[in-house]
Amino acid sequence: MSGRSRLLGGAPRKASQRRGRRAVPSQAGRVWRAGDPVRWRDRAGVFSRDVGDGEHAEIKIADRIYRVRTADLS
């Protein structure tokens, strides 16, 4: 096989297809547990639970429950 990969019919690839695509690195962020203290939008709260979609969680701030993105927690 030659140095450059070609399409199935033998035609060369377009310029936009020549560069290899890198896989998006997984974001193995922190694992939160119920009762962990969190900060969200400069407010202190307590982690309540993971919603289950892999992106959102519920936190409790001053007797209110908020559904927030886990990436926004610190």
N, CA, C, O and CB atoms as a CASP TS submission, in Angstrom:
PFRMAT TS
TARGET T0000
AUTHOR 0000-0000-0000
METHOD Language model
MODEL 1
PARENT N/A
ATOM      1  N   MET     1       0.839  -1.173   0.000  1.00  0.00           N
ATOM      2  CA  MET     1       0.000   0.000   0.000  1.00  0.00           C
ATOM      3  C   MET     1       0.884   1.236   0.000  1.00  0.00           C
ATOM      4  O   MET     1       1.959   1.236   0.598  1.00  0.00           O
ATOM      5  CB  MET     1      -0.954  -0.002   1.208  1.00  0.00           C
ATOM      6  N   SER     2       0.439   2.270  -0.659  1.00  0.00           N
ATOM      7  CA  SER     2       1.230   3.494  -0.716  1.00  0.00           C
ATOM      8  C   SER     2       1.165   4.244   0.611  1.00  0.00           C
ATOM      9  O   SER     2       0.409   3.869   1.507  1.00  0.00           O
ATOM     10  CB  SER     2       0.742   4.394  -1.856  1.00  0.00           C
ATOM     11  N   GLY     3       1.960   5.302   0.732  1.00  0.00           N
ATOM     12  CA  GLY     3       2.056   6.051   1.976  1.00  0.00           C
ATOM     13  C   GLY     3       0.785   6.789   2.352  1.00  0.00           C
ATOM     14  O   GLY     3       0.498   6.970   3.535  1.00  0.00           O
ATOM     15  N   ARG     4       0.026   7.215   1.365  1.00  0.00           N
ATOM     16  CA  ARG     4      -1.206   7.959   1.649  1.00  0.00           C
ATOM     17  C   ARG     4      -2.406   7.056   1.506  1.00  0.00           C
ATOM     18  O   ARG     4      -2.490   6.246   0.584  1.00  0.00           O
ATOM     19  CB  ARG     4      -1.344   9.171   0.719  1.00  0.00           C
ATOM     20  N   SER     5      -3.337   7.207   2.436  1.00  0.00           N
ATOM     21  CA  SER     5      -4.555   6.403   2.312  1.00  0.00           C
ATOM     22  C   SER     5      -5.456   7.035   1.256  1.00  0.00           C
ATOM     23  O   SER     5      -5.533   8.256   1.121  1.00  0.00           O
ATOM     24  CB  SER     5      -5.300   6.287   3.683  1.00  0.00           C
ATOM     25  N   ARG     6      -6.114   6.188   0.535  1.00  0.00           N
ATOM     26  CA  ARG     6      -7.000   6.649  -0.530  1.00  0.00           C
ATOM     27  C   ARG     6      -8.415   6.173  -0.257  1.00  0.00           C
ATOM     28  O   ARG     6      -8.650   5.342   0.621  1.00  0.00           O
ATOM     29  CB  ARG     6      -6.517   6.148  -1.908  1.00  0.00           C
ATOM     30  N   LEU     7      -9.335   6.705  -1.009  1.00  0.00           N
ATOM     31  CA  LEU     7     -10.720   6.257  -0.912  1.00  0.00           C
ATOM     32  C   LEU     7     -10.838   4.863  -1.526  1.00  0.00           C
ATOM     33  O   LEU     7      -9.908   4.387  -2.176  1.00  0.00           O
ATOM     34  CB  LEU     7     -11.681   7.258  -1.620  1.00  0.00           C
ATOM     35  N   LEU     8     -11.960   4.222  -1.322  1.00  0.00           N
ATOM     36  CA  LEU     8     -12.149   2.849  -1.789  1.00  0.00           C
ATOM     37  C   LEU     8     -11.944   2.696  -3.290  1.00  0.00           C
ATOM     38  O   LEU     8     -11.408   1.681  -3.733  1.00  0.00           O
ATOM     39  CB  LEU     8     -13.527   2.372  -1.423  1.00  0.00           C
ATOM     40  N   GLY     9     -12.355   3.670  -4.070  1.00  0.00           N
ATOM     41  CA  GLY     9     -12.206   3.594  -5.520  1.00  0.00           C
ATOM     42  C   GLY     9     -10.809   3.909  -6.008  1.00  0.00           C
ATOM     43  O   GLY     9     -10.549   3.833  -7.209  1.00  0.00           O
ATOM     44  N   GLY    10      -9.901   4.261  -5.110  1.00  0.00           N
ATOM     45  CA  GLY    10      -8.538   4.584  -5.483  1.00  0.00           C
ATOM     46  C   GLY    10      -8.284   6.064  -5.659  1.00  0.00           C
ATOM     47  O   GLY    10      -7.143   6.474  -5.872  1.00  0.00           O
ATOM     48  N   ALA    11      -9.325   6.875  -5.574  1.00  0.00           N
ATOM     49  CA  ALA    11      -9.160   8.318  -5.738  1.00  0.00           C
ATOM     50  C   ALA    11      -8.496   8.913  -4.499  1.00  0.00           C
ATOM     51  O   ALA    11      -8.712   8.420  -3.391  1.00  0.00           O
ATOM     52  CB  ALA    11     -10.525   8.999  -6.000  1.00  0.00           C
ATOM     53  N   PRO    12      -7.687   9.969  -4.667  1.00  0.00           N
ATOM     54  CA  PRO    12      -7.068  10.598  -3.498  1.00  0.00           C
ATOM     55  C   PRO    12      -8.117  11.305  -2.638  1.00  0.00           C
ATOM     56  O   PRO    12      -9.177  11.699  -3.125  1.00  0.00           O
ATOM     57  CB  PRO    12      -5.983  11.598  -3.938  1.00  0.00           C
ATOM     58  N   ARG    13      -7.808  11.454  -1.382  1.00  0.00           N
ATOM     59  CA  ARG    13      -8.729  12.135  -0.465  1.00  0.00           C
ATOM     60  C   ARG    13      -8.689  13.643  -0.682  1.00  0.00           C
ATOM     61  O   ARG    13      -7.699  14.184  -1.175  1.00  0.00           O
ATOM     62  CB  ARG    13      -8.381  11.801   0.999  1.00  0.00           C
ATOM     63  N   LYS    14      -9.782  14.317  -0.305  1.00  0.00           N
ATOM     64  CA  LYS    14      -9.815  15.778  -0.357  1.00  0.00           C
ATOM     65  C   LYS    14      -8.897  16.319   0.736  1.00  0.00           C
ATOM     66  O   LYS    14      -8.558  15.605   1.680  1.00  0.00           O
ATOM     67  CB  LYS    14     -11.276  16.322  -0.185  1.00  0.00           C
ATOM     68  N   ALA    15      -8.502  17.571   0.605  1.00  0.00           N
ATOM     69  CA  ALA    15      -7.585  18.174   1.562  1.00  0.00           C
ATOM     70  C   ALA    15      -8.158  18.138   2.978  1.00  0.00           C
ATOM     71  O   ALA    15      -7.416  17.921   3.936  1.00  0.00           O
ATOM     72  CB  ALA    15      -7.271  19.612   1.158  1.00  0.00           C
ATOM     73  N   SER    16      -9.460  18.346   3.122  1.00  0.00           N
ATOM     74  CA  SER    16     -10.069  18.354   4.447  1.00  0.00           C
ATOM     75  C   SER    16     -10.095  16.963   5.077  1.00  0.00           C
ATOM     76  O   SER    16     -10.283  16.839   6.287  1.00  0.00           O
ATOM     77  CB  SER    16     -11.478  18.908   4.366  1.00  0.00           C
ATOM     78  N   GLN    17      -9.910  15.919   4.277  1.00  0.00           N
ATOM     79  CA  GLN    17      -9.947  14.561   4.790  1.00  0.00           C
ATOM     80  C   GLN    17      -8.556  13.993   5.062  1.00  0.00           C
ATOM     81  O   GLN    17      -8.439  12.907   5.631  1.00  0.00           O
ATOM     82  CB  GLN    17     -10.676  13.675   3.822  1.00  0.00           C
ATOM     83  N   ARG    18      -7.515  14.697   4.671  1.00  0.00           N
ATOM     84  CA  ARG    18      -6.165  14.150   4.770  1.00  0.00           C
ATOM     85  C   ARG    18      -5.653  14.087   6.195  1.00  0.00           C
ATOM     86  O   ARG    18      -5.001  13.118   6.584  1.00  0.00           O
ATOM     87  CB  ARG    18      -5.225  14.965   3.942  1.00  0.00           C
ATOM     88  N   ARG    19      -5.942  15.104   6.964  1.00  0.00           N
ATOM     89  CA  ARG    19      -5.437  15.117   8.338  1.00  0.00           C
ATOM     90  C   ARG    19      -6.256  14.163   9.188  1.00  0.00           C
ATOM     91  O   ARG    19      -7.483  14.114   9.092  1.00  0.00           O
ATOM     92  CB  ARG    19      -5.478  16.546   8.932  1.00  0.00           C
ATOM     93  N   GLY    20      -5.560  13.412  10.014  1.00  0.00           N
ATOM     94  CA  GLY    20      -6.251  12.470  10.881  1.00  0.00           C
ATOM     95  C   GLY    20      -7.033  13.182  11.962  1.00  0.00           C
ATOM     96  O   GLY    20      -6.637  14.255  12.418  1.00  0.00           O
ATOM     97  N   ARG    21      -8.107  12.611  12.363  1.00  0.00           N
ATOM     98  CA  ARG    21      -8.935  13.187  13.422  1.00  0.00           C
ATOM     99  C   ARG    21      -8.491  12.628  14.762  1.00  0.00           C
ATOM    100  O   ARG    21      -8.273  11.424  14.901  1.00  0.00           O
ATOM    101  CB  ARG    21     -10.440  12.896  13.179  1.00  0.00           C
ATOM    102  N   ARG    22      -8.361  13.487  15.728  1.00  0.00           N
ATOM    103  CA  ARG    22      -8.009  13.038  17.071  1.00  0.00           C
ATOM    104  C   ARG    22      -9.289  12.762  17.846  1.00  0.00           C
ATOM    105  O   ARG    22     -10.284  13.476  17.714  1.00  0.00           O
ATOM    106  CB  ARG    22      -7.129  14.092  17.807  1.00  0.00           C
ATOM    107  N   ALA    23      -9.241  11.728  18.642  1.00  0.00           N
ATOM    108  CA  ALA    23     -10.382  11.405  19.484  1.00  0.00           C
ATOM    109  C   ALA    23     -10.482  12.431  20.606  1.00  0.00           C
ATOM    110  O   ALA    23      -9.467  12.908  21.112  1.00  0.00           O
ATOM    111  CB  ALA    23     -10.260   9.970  20.058  1.00  0.00           C
ATOM    112  N   VAL    24     -11.682  12.761  20.984  1.00  0.00           N
ATOM    113  CA  VAL    24     -11.904  13.701  22.064  1.00  0.00           C
ATOM    114  C   VAL    24     -11.525  13.012  23.368  1.00  0.00           C
ATOM    115  O   VAL    24     -12.052  11.942  23.675  1.00  0.00           O
ATOM    116  CB  VAL    24     -13.383  14.200  22.091  1.00  0.00           C
ATOM    117  N   PRO    25     -10.618  13.607  24.141  1.00  0.00           N
ATOM    118  CA  PRO    25     -10.230  12.960  25.391  1.00  0.00           C
ATOM    119  C   PRO    25     -11.404  12.938  26.365  1.00  0.00           C
ATOM    120  O   PRO    25     -12.147  13.913  26.482  1.00  0.00           O
ATOM    121  CB  PRO    25      -9.024  13.680  26.022  1.00  0.00           C
ATOM    122  N   SER    26     -11.559  11.838  27.048  1.00  0.00           N
ATOM    123  CA  SER    26     -12.649  11.738  28.006  1.00  0.00           C
ATOM    124  C   SER    26     -12.347  12.623  29.203  1.00  0.00           C
ATOM    125  O   SER    26     -11.201  12.728  29.640  1.00  0.00           O
ATOM    126  CB  SER    26     -12.868  10.274  28.448  1.00  0.00           C
ATOM    127  N   GLN    27     -13.356  13.238  29.711  1.00  0.00           N
ATOM    128  CA  GLN    27     -13.190  14.107  30.859  1.00  0.00           C
ATOM    129  C   GLN    27     -13.525  13.300  32.103  1.00  0.00           C
ATOM    130  O   GLN    27     -14.688  13.185  32.491  1.00  0.00           O
ATOM    131  CB  GLN    27     -14.084  15.382  30.746  1.00  0.00           C
ATOM    132  N   ALA    28     -12.508  12.752  32.711  1.00  0.00           N
ATOM    133  CA  ALA    28     -12.689  11.923  33.888  1.00  0.00           C
ATOM    134  C   ALA    28     -12.692  12.800  35.127  1.00  0.00           C
ATOM    135  O   ALA    28     -11.838  12.659  36.002  1.00  0.00           O
ATOM    136  CB  ALA    28     -11.590  10.850  33.981  1.00  0.00           C
ATOM    137  N   GLY    29     -13.650  13.696  35.193  1.00  0.00           N
ATOM    138  CA  GLY    29     -13.710  14.647  36.296  1.00  0.00           C
ATOM    139  C   GLY    29     -13.861  13.953  37.636  1.00  0.00           C
ATOM    140  O   GLY    29     -13.792  12.728  37.738  1.00  0.00           O
ATOM    141  N   ARG    30     -14.061  14.743  38.627  1.00  0.00           N
ATOM    142  CA  ARG    30     -14.163  14.239  39.988  1.00  0.00           C
ATOM    143  C   ARG    30     -15.424  13.398  40.168  1.00  0.00           C
ATOM    144  O   ARG    30     -16.454  13.669  39.550  1.00  0.00           O
ATOM    145  CB  ARG    30     -14.154  15.397  40.984  1.00  0.00           C
ATOM    146  N   VAL    31     -15.336  12.398  41.002  1.00  0.00           N
ATOM    147  CA  VAL    31     -16.494  11.575  41.341  1.00  0.00           C
ATOM    148  C   VAL    31     -17.129  12.181  42.581  1.00  0.00           C
ATOM    149  O   VAL    31     -16.504  12.248  43.639  1.00  0.00           O
ATOM    150  CB  VAL    31     -16.095  10.067  41.578  1.00  0.00           C
ATOM    151  N   TRP    32     -18.374  12.623  42.445  1.00  0.00           N
ATOM    152  CA  TRP    32     -19.073  13.263  43.553  1.00  0.00           C
ATOM    153  C   TRP    32     -19.886  12.223  44.305  1.00  0.00           C
ATOM    154  O   TRP    32     -20.431  11.292  43.711  1.00  0.00           O
ATOM    155  CB  TRP    32     -19.983  14.406  43.050  1.00  0.00           C
ATOM    156  N   ARG    33     -19.959  12.391  45.607  1.00  0.00           N
ATOM    157  CA  ARG    33     -20.762  11.506  46.454  1.00  0.00           C
ATOM    158  C   ARG    33     -21.761  12.352  47.235  1.00  0.00           C
ATOM    159  O   ARG    33     -21.522  13.531  47.497  1.00  0.00           O
ATOM    160  CB  ARG    33     -19.858  10.672  47.425  1.00  0.00           C
ATOM    161  N   ALA    34     -22.876  11.741  47.601  1.00  0.00           N
ATOM    162  CA  ALA    34     -23.903  12.448  48.365  1.00  0.00           C
ATOM    163  C   ALA    34     -23.298  12.998  49.650  1.00  0.00           C
ATOM    164  O   ALA    34     -22.609  12.286  50.381  1.00  0.00           O
ATOM    165  CB  ALA    34     -25.096  11.515  48.683  1.00  0.00           C
ATOM    166  N   GLY    35     -23.560  14.257  49.911  1.00  0.00           N
ATOM    167  CA  GLY    35     -23.057  14.903  51.112  1.00  0.00           C
ATOM    168  C   GLY    35     -21.772  15.686  50.906  1.00  0.00           C
ATOM    169  O   GLY    35     -21.354  16.421  51.800  1.00  0.00           O
ATOM    170  N   ASP    36     -21.142  15.549  49.758  1.00  0.00           N
ATOM    171  CA  ASP    36     -19.913  16.297  49.483  1.00  0.00           C
ATOM    172  C   ASP    36     -20.231  17.790  49.355  1.00  0.00           C
ATOM    173  O   ASP    36     -21.220  18.157  48.720  1.00  0.00           O
ATOM    174  CB  ASP    36     -19.226  15.773  48.188  1.00  0.00           C
ATOM    175  N   PRO    37     -19.408  18.647  49.950  1.00  0.00           N
ATOM    176  CA  PRO    37     -19.616  20.085  49.772  1.00  0.00           C
ATOM    177  C   PRO    37     -19.225  20.505  48.356  1.00  0.00           C
ATOM    178  O   PRO    37     -18.213  20.046  47.825  1.00  0.00           O
ATOM    179  CB  PRO    37     -18.802  20.886  50.816  1.00  0.00           C
ATOM    180  N   VAL    38     -20.021  21.370  47.753  1.00  0.00           N
ATOM    181  CA  VAL    38     -19.765  21.851  46.399  1.00  0.00           C
ATOM    182  C   VAL    38     -19.895  23.366  46.358  1.00  0.00           C
ATOM    183  O   VAL    38     -20.487  23.987  47.240  1.00  0.00           O
ATOM    184  CB  VAL    38     -20.734  21.196  45.391  1.00  0.00           C
ATOM    185  N   ARG    39     -19.319  23.942  45.300  1.00  0.00           N
ATOM    186  CA  ARG    39     -19.503  25.360  45.019  1.00  0.00           C
ATOM    187  C   ARG    39     -20.043  25.476  43.606  1.00  0.00           C
ATOM    188  O   ARG    39     -19.524  24.853  42.680  1.00  0.00           O
ATOM    189  CB  ARG    39     -18.167  26.165  45.190  1.00  0.00           C
ATOM    190  N   TRP    40     -21.091  26.280  43.445  1.00  0.00           N
ATOM    191  CA  TRP    40     -21.710  26.507  42.148  1.00  0.00           C
ATOM    192  C   TRP    40     -22.141  27.965  42.099  1.00  0.00           C
ATOM    193  O   TRP    40     -22.914  28.421  42.942  1.00  0.00           O
ATOM    194  CB  TRP    40     -22.923  25.540  41.908  1.00  0.00           C
ATOM    195  N   ARG    41     -21.643  28.688  41.117  1.00  0.00           N
ATOM    196  CA  ARG    41     -21.946  30.121  40.956  1.00  0.00           C
ATOM    197  C   ARG    41     -21.677  30.891  42.244  1.00  0.00           C
ATOM    198  O   ARG    41     -22.506  31.688  42.684  1.00  0.00           O
ATOM    199  CB  ARG    41     -23.412  30.316  40.529  1.00  0.00           C
ATOM    200  N   ASP    42     -20.520  30.650  42.842  1.00  0.00           N
ATOM    201  CA  ASP    42     -20.093  31.325  44.072  1.00  0.00           C
ATOM    202  C   ASP    42     -21.027  31.079  45.253  1.00  0.00           C
ATOM    203  O   ASP    42     -21.078  31.883  46.184  1.00  0.00           O
ATOM    204  CB  ASP    42     -19.986  32.806  43.827  1.00  0.00           C
ATOM    205  N   ARG    43     -21.758  29.981  45.218  1.00  0.00           N
ATOM    206  CA  ARG    43     -22.615  29.610  46.339  1.00  0.00           C
ATOM    207  C   ARG    43     -22.164  28.254  46.866  1.00  0.00           C
ATOM    208  O   ARG    43     -21.771  27.378  46.096  1.00  0.00           O
ATOM    209  CB  ARG    43     -24.117  29.574  45.917  1.00  0.00           C
ATOM    210  N   ALA    44     -22.223  28.091  48.166  1.00  0.00           N
ATOM    211  CA  ALA    44     -21.849  26.820  48.784  1.00  0.00           C
ATOM    212  C   ALA    44     -23.095  25.961  48.929  1.00  0.00           C
ATOM    213  O   ALA    44     -24.168  26.449  49.285  1.00  0.00           O
ATOM    214  CB  ALA    44     -21.165  27.043  50.166  1.00  0.00           C
ATOM    215  N   GLY    45     -22.934  24.676  48.648  1.00  0.00           N
ATOM    216  CA  GLY    45     -24.049  23.749  48.771  1.00  0.00           C
ATOM    217  C   GLY    45     -23.557  22.353  49.065  1.00  0.00           C
ATOM    218  O   GLY    45     -22.387  22.137  49.382  1.00  0.00           O
ATOM    219  N   VAL    46     -24.479  21.402  48.955  1.00  0.00           N
ATOM    220  CA  VAL    46     -24.183  20.001  49.232  1.00  0.00           C
ATOM    221  C   VAL    46     -24.640  19.172  48.039  1.00  0.00           C
ATOM    222  O   VAL    46     -25.753  19.339  47.541  1.00  0.00           O
ATOM    223  CB  VAL    46     -24.877  19.521  50.550  1.00  0.00           C
ATOM    224  N   PHE    47     -23.766  18.275  47.586  1.00  0.00           N
ATOM    225  CA  PHE    47     -24.114  17.387  46.476  1.00  0.00           C
ATOM    226  C   PHE    47     -25.205  16.446  46.935  1.00  0.00           C
ATOM    227  O   PHE    47     -25.082  15.822  47.989  1.00  0.00           O
ATOM    228  CB  PHE    47     -22.875  16.592  45.971  1.00  0.00           C
ATOM    229  N   SER    48     -26.274  16.332  46.159  1.00  0.00           N
ATOM    230  CA  SER    48     -27.383  15.466  46.522  1.00  0.00           C
ATOM    231  C   SER    48     -27.332  14.141  45.770  1.00  0.00           C
ATOM    232  O   SER    48     -27.288  13.078  46.389  1.00  0.00           O
ATOM    233  CB  SER    48     -28.701  16.166  46.254  1.00  0.00           C
ATOM    234  N   ARG    49     -27.337  14.198  44.423  1.00  0.00           N
ATOM    235  CA  ARG    49     -27.292  12.958  43.648  1.00  0.00           C
ATOM    236  C   ARG    49     -26.945  13.246  42.197  1.00  0.00           C
ATOM    237  O   ARG    49     -27.100  14.365  41.709  1.00  0.00           O
ATOM    238  CB  ARG    49     -28.633  12.217  43.734  1.00  0.00           C
ATOM    239  N   ASP    50     -26.473  12.209  41.523  1.00  0.00           N
ATOM    240  CA  ASP    50     -26.211  12.263  40.094  1.00  0.00           C
ATOM    241  C   ASP    50     -27.513  11.924  39.390  1.00  0.00           C
ATOM    242  O   ASP    50     -28.172  10.952  39.758  1.00  0.00           O
ATOM    243  CB  ASP    50     -25.053  11.285  39.674  1.00  0.00           C
ATOM    244  N   VAL    51     -27.897  12.692  38.399  1.00  0.00           N
ATOM    245  CA  VAL    51     -29.170  12.479  37.716  1.00  0.00           C
ATOM    246  C   VAL    51     -29.159  11.178  36.907  1.00  0.00           C
ATOM    247  O   VAL    51     -30.194  10.525  36.775  1.00  0.00           O
ATOM    248  CB  VAL    51     -29.482  13.665  36.799  1.00  0.00           C
ATOM    249  N   GLY    52     -27.995  10.797  36.365  1.00  0.00           N
ATOM    250  CA  GLY    52     -27.909   9.544  35.632  1.00  0.00           C
ATOM    251  C   GLY    52     -27.642   9.702  34.156  1.00  0.00           C
ATOM    252  O   GLY    52     -27.406   8.708  33.470  1.00  0.00           O
ATOM    253  N   ASP    53     -27.673  10.927  33.640  1.00  0.00           N
ATOM    254  CA  ASP    53     -27.399  11.131  32.222  1.00  0.00           C
ATOM    255  C   ASP    53     -25.923  11.384  31.953  1.00  0.00           C
ATOM    256  O   ASP    53     -25.525  11.591  30.807  1.00  0.00           O
ATOM    257  CB  ASP    53     -28.220  12.288  31.698  1.00  0.00           C
ATOM    258  N   GLY    54     -25.109  11.369  33.004  1.00  0.00           N
ATOM    259  CA  GLY    54     -23.686  11.567  32.844  1.00  0.00           C
ATOM    260  C   GLY    54     -23.269  13.012  32.728  1.00  0.00           C
ATOM    261  O   GLY    54     -22.082  13.293  32.569  1.00  0.00           O
ATOM    262  N   GLU    55     -24.201  13.933  32.803  1.00  0.00           N
ATOM    263  CA  GLU    55     -23.878  15.343  32.627  1.00  0.00           C
ATOM    264  C   GLU    55     -24.413  16.219  33.752  1.00  0.00           C
ATOM    265  O   GLU    55     -23.810  17.245  34.064  1.00  0.00           O
ATOM    266  CB  GLU    55     -24.418  15.827  31.314  1.00  0.00           C
ATOM    267  N   HIS    56     -25.525  15.842  34.366  1.00  0.00           N
ATOM    268  CA  HIS    56     -26.171  16.695  35.355  1.00  0.00           C
ATOM    269  C   HIS    56     -26.194  16.044  36.738  1.00  0.00           C
ATOM    270  O   HIS    56     -26.078  14.827  36.885  1.00  0.00           O
ATOM    271  CB  HIS    56     -27.588  17.023  34.914  1.00  0.00           C
ATOM    272  N   ALA    57     -26.347  16.905  37.740  1.00  0.00           N
ATOM    273  CA  ALA    57     -26.451  16.454  39.121  1.00  0.00           C
ATOM    274  C   ALA    57     -27.415  17.381  39.850  1.00  0.00           C
ATOM    275  O   ALA    57     -27.722  18.478  39.382  1.00  0.00           O
ATOM    276  CB  ALA    57     -25.052  16.428  39.820  1.00  0.00           C
ATOM    277  N   GLU    58     -27.883  16.919  41.003  1.00  0.00           N
ATOM    278  CA  GLU    58     -28.728  17.755  41.836  1.00  0.00           C
ATOM    279  C   GLU    58     -27.943  18.147  43.069  1.00  0.00           C
ATOM    280  O   GLU    58     -27.319  17.312  43.725  1.00  0.00           O
ATOM    281  CB  GLU    58     -30.043  17.030  42.218  1.00  0.00           C
ATOM    282  N   ILE    59     -27.988  19.455  43.377  1.00  0.00           N
ATOM    283  CA  ILE    59     -27.316  19.947  44.572  1.00  0.00           C
ATOM    284  C   ILE    59     -28.330  20.693  45.423  1.00  0.00           C
ATOM    285  O   ILE    59     -29.344  21.180  44.924  1.00  0.00           O
ATOM    286  CB  ILE    59     -26.110  20.863  44.208  1.00  0.00           C
ATOM    287  N   LYS    60     -28.041  20.773  46.712  1.00  0.00           N
ATOM    288  CA  LYS    60     -28.941  21.440  47.637  1.00  0.00           C
ATOM    289  C   LYS    60     -28.250  22.682  48.183  1.00  0.00           C
ATOM    290  O   LYS    60     -27.161  22.611  48.753  1.00  0.00           O
ATOM    291  CB  LYS    60     -29.370  20.488  48.787  1.00  0.00           C
ATOM    292  N   ILE    61     -28.918  23.833  47.993  1.00  0.00           N
ATOM    293  CA  ILE    61     -28.424  25.108  48.507  1.00  0.00           C
ATOM    294  C   ILE    61     -29.582  25.775  49.233  1.00  0.00           C
ATOM    295  O   ILE    61     -30.602  26.098  48.624  1.00  0.00           O
ATOM    296  CB  ILE    61     -27.856  26.028  47.353  1.00  0.00           C
ATOM    297  N   ALA    62     -29.423  25.978  50.527  1.00  0.00           N
ATOM    298  CA  ALA    62     -30.424  26.667  51.343  1.00  0.00           C
ATOM    299  C   ALA    62     -31.826  26.071  51.151  1.00  0.00           C
ATOM    300  O   ALA    62     -32.769  26.788  50.816  1.00  0.00           O
ATOM    301  CB  ALA    62     -30.441  28.159  50.999  1.00  0.00           C
ATOM    302  N   ASP    63     -31.952  24.780  51.361  1.00  0.00           N
ATOM    303  CA  ASP    63     -33.236  24.056  51.294  1.00  0.00           C
ATOM    304  C   ASP    63     -33.896  24.073  49.913  1.00  0.00           C
ATOM    305  O   ASP    63     -35.094  23.816  49.792  1.00  0.00           O
ATOM    306  CB  ASP    63     -34.191  24.643  52.294  1.00  0.00           C
ATOM    307  N   ARG    64     -33.122  24.372  48.886  1.00  0.00           N
ATOM    308  CA  ARG    64     -33.630  24.298  47.513  1.00  0.00           C
ATOM    309  C   ARG    64     -32.763  23.331  46.739  1.00  0.00           C
ATOM    310  O   ARG    64     -31.560  23.241  46.981  1.00  0.00           O
ATOM    311  CB  ARG    64     -33.646  25.702  46.827  1.00  0.00           C
ATOM    312  N   ILE    65     -33.365  22.605  45.807  1.00  0.00           N
ATOM    313  CA  ILE    65     -32.660  21.636  44.972  1.00  0.00           C
ATOM    314  C   ILE    65     -32.462  22.259  43.594  1.00  0.00           C
ATOM    315  O   ILE    65     -33.408  22.764  42.991  1.00  0.00           O
ATOM    316  CB  ILE    65     -33.448  20.278  44.874  1.00  0.00           C
ATOM    317  N   TYR    66     -31.223  22.219  43.099  1.00  0.00           N
ATOM    318  CA  TYR    66     -30.893  22.742  41.778  1.00  0.00           C
ATOM    319  C   TYR    66     -30.335  21.615  40.926  1.00  0.00           C
ATOM    320  O   TYR    66     -29.538  20.812  41.409  1.00  0.00           O
ATOM    321  CB  TYR    66     -29.880  23.915  41.874  1.00  0.00           C
ATOM    322  N   ARG    67     -30.740  21.546  39.675  1.00  0.00           N
ATOM    323  CA  ARG    67     -30.152  20.611  38.712  1.00  0.00           C
ATOM    324  C   ARG    67     -29.117  21.381  37.912  1.00  0.00           C
ATOM    325  O   ARG    67     -29.452  22.324  37.196  1.00  0.00           O
ATOM    326  CB  ARG    67     -31.246  19.971  37.769  1.00  0.00           C
ATOM    327  N   VAL    68     -27.849  20.975  38.036  1.00  0.00           N
ATOM    328  CA  VAL    68     -26.745  21.703  37.410  1.00  0.00           C
ATOM    329  C   VAL    68     -25.848  20.741  36.651  1.00  0.00           C
ATOM    330  O   VAL    68     -25.917  19.529  36.850  1.00  0.00           O
ATOM    331  CB  VAL    68     -25.931  22.476  38.465  1.00  0.00           C
ATOM    332  N   ARG    69     -25.007  21.283  35.782  1.00  0.00           N
ATOM    333  CA  ARG    69     -24.012  20.463  35.077  1.00  0.00           C
ATOM    334  C   ARG    69     -22.888  20.131  36.036  1.00  0.00           C
ATOM    335  O   ARG    69     -22.431  21.000  36.778  1.00  0.00           O
ATOM    336  CB  ARG    69     -23.461  21.195  33.814  1.00  0.00           C
ATOM    337  N   THR    70     -22.437  18.893  36.035  1.00  0.00           N
ATOM    338  CA  THR    70     -21.356  18.488  36.938  1.00  0.00           C
ATOM    339  C   THR    70     -20.059  19.207  36.580  1.00  0.00           C
ATOM    340  O   THR    70     -19.199  19.384  37.444  1.00  0.00           O
ATOM    341  CB  THR    70     -21.150  16.960  36.885  1.00  0.00           C
ATOM    342  N   ALA    71     -19.901  19.622  35.331  1.00  0.00           N
ATOM    343  CA  ALA    71     -18.697  20.345  34.926  1.00  0.00           C
ATOM    344  C   ALA    71     -18.637  21.720  35.569  1.00  0.00           C
ATOM    345  O   ALA    71     -17.551  22.287  35.685  1.00  0.00           O
ATOM    346  CB  ALA    71     -18.641  20.477  33.409  1.00  0.00           C
ATOM    347  N   ASP    72     -19.771  22.275  35.991  1.00  0.00           N
ATOM    348  CA  ASP    72     -19.822  23.599  36.604  1.00  0.00           C
ATOM    349  C   ASP    72     -19.550  23.563  38.107  1.00  0.00           C
ATOM    350  O   ASP    72     -19.408  24.613  38.734  1.00  0.00           O
ATOM    351  CB  ASP    72     -21.171  24.228  36.348  1.00  0.00           C
ATOM    352  N   LEU    73     -19.478  22.377  38.684  1.00  0.00           N
ATOM    353  CA  LEU    73     -19.256  22.252  40.128  1.00  0.00           C
ATOM    354  C   LEU    73     -17.788  22.323  40.461  1.00  0.00           C
ATOM    355  O   LEU    73     -16.936  21.884  39.689  1.00  0.00           O
ATOM    356  CB  LEU    73     -19.839  20.951  40.653  1.00  0.00           C
ATOM    357  N   SER    74     -17.502  22.876  41.611  1.00  0.00           N
ATOM    358  CA  SER    74     -16.137  22.870  42.114  1.00  0.00           C
ATOM    359  C   SER    74     -16.150  22.686  43.614  1.00  0.00           C
ATOM    360  O   SER    74     -15.092  22.652  44.241  1.00  0.00           O
ATOM    361  CB  SER    74     -15.403  24.165  41.735  1.00  0.00           C
TER
END
